[in-house]
Amino acid sequence: MAVKLRLTRVGKTKQPQYRIVAADARSPRDGRFIEILGQYNPREEPSLINVDNDKIVKWLSEGAQPSERVAKIIKISGAQEQYEAAKAAGK
């Protein structure tokens, strides 16, 4: 099963909020997911990013592929550096 880290839209019409989720690559955008990893609200100033870095690192180490937007979000949150440090320590 190919796992992707991607955004799932929640919120009212014309007021989007997103959850960062780990989901099977074959499932639809707002369909079934495996685990909620954080949230992203682009309508706030500055944008709200709330991410569980430990869960993100766990999924990245298991081979999950982030979407483009999620890759940017995890880089901002610091999870990418945490993952690279854990990867370097493991080698």
GUNU-410704 format. One record per residue (C-alpha): y, z, x. Coordinates in steps of 0.05 Angstrom, whole numbers, padded with zeros to 5 digits, always signed. Layout:
N
YZX/...
***
This chain:
91
+00000+00000+00000/+00067-00022+00029/+00119+00032+00019/+00194+00017+00017/+00252+00065+00017/+00302+00038-00033/+00354+00055-00086/+00338+00066-00159/+00396+00062-00207/+00410+00120-00254/+00473+00138-00293/+00512+00109-00351/+00534+00038-00363/+00587+00017-00313/+00580+00084-00278/+00523+00074-00228/+00491+00129-00188/+00430+00118-00145/+00370+00157-00122/+00338+00143-00055/+00264+00138-00068/+00199+00121-00033/+00164+00068-00076/+00109+00017-00073/+00140-00049-00053/+00108-00083-00114/+00139-00036-00166/+00205-00056-00201/+00272-00028-00180/+00276+00026-00233/+00200+00033-00241/+00149+00080-00213/+00164+00115-00148/+00126+00163-00103/+00180+00213-00083/+00255+00224-00091/+00288+00231-00022/+00362+00237-00040/+00420+00211-00080/+00479+00164-00069/+00542+00160-00111/+00588+00103-00090/+00640+00118-00144/+00664+00183-00111/+00717+00181-00056/+00687+00188-00004/+00619+00165-00027/+00570+00222-00040/+00508+00219+00003/+00457+00274-00006/+00393+00261+00034/+00333+00303+00054/+00328+00281+00127/+00260+00314+00138/+00228+00274+00081/+00261+00209+00106/+00234+00221+00176/+00165+00235+00148/+00164+00169+00109/+00192+00128+00167/+00139+00157+00214/+00085+00136+00163/+00111+00064+00165/+00157+00059+00105/+00209+00004+00110/+00280+00019+00086/+00321-00032+00048/+00387-00055+00081/+00430-00007+00041/+00383+00052+00051/+00381+00037+00126/+00457+00044+00128/+00455+00108+00087/+00402+00141+00131/+00441+00121+00193/+00504+00155+00164/+00465+00218+00145/+00435+00225+00215/+00362+00216+00194/+00356+00154+00238/+00374+00192+00301/+00326+00248+00280/+00270+00198+00270/+00283+00164+00338/+00284+00232+00372/+00218+00252+00339/+00188+00184+00358/+00210+00191+00430/+00183+00262+00434/+00116+00239+00406/+00105+00186+00459/
***
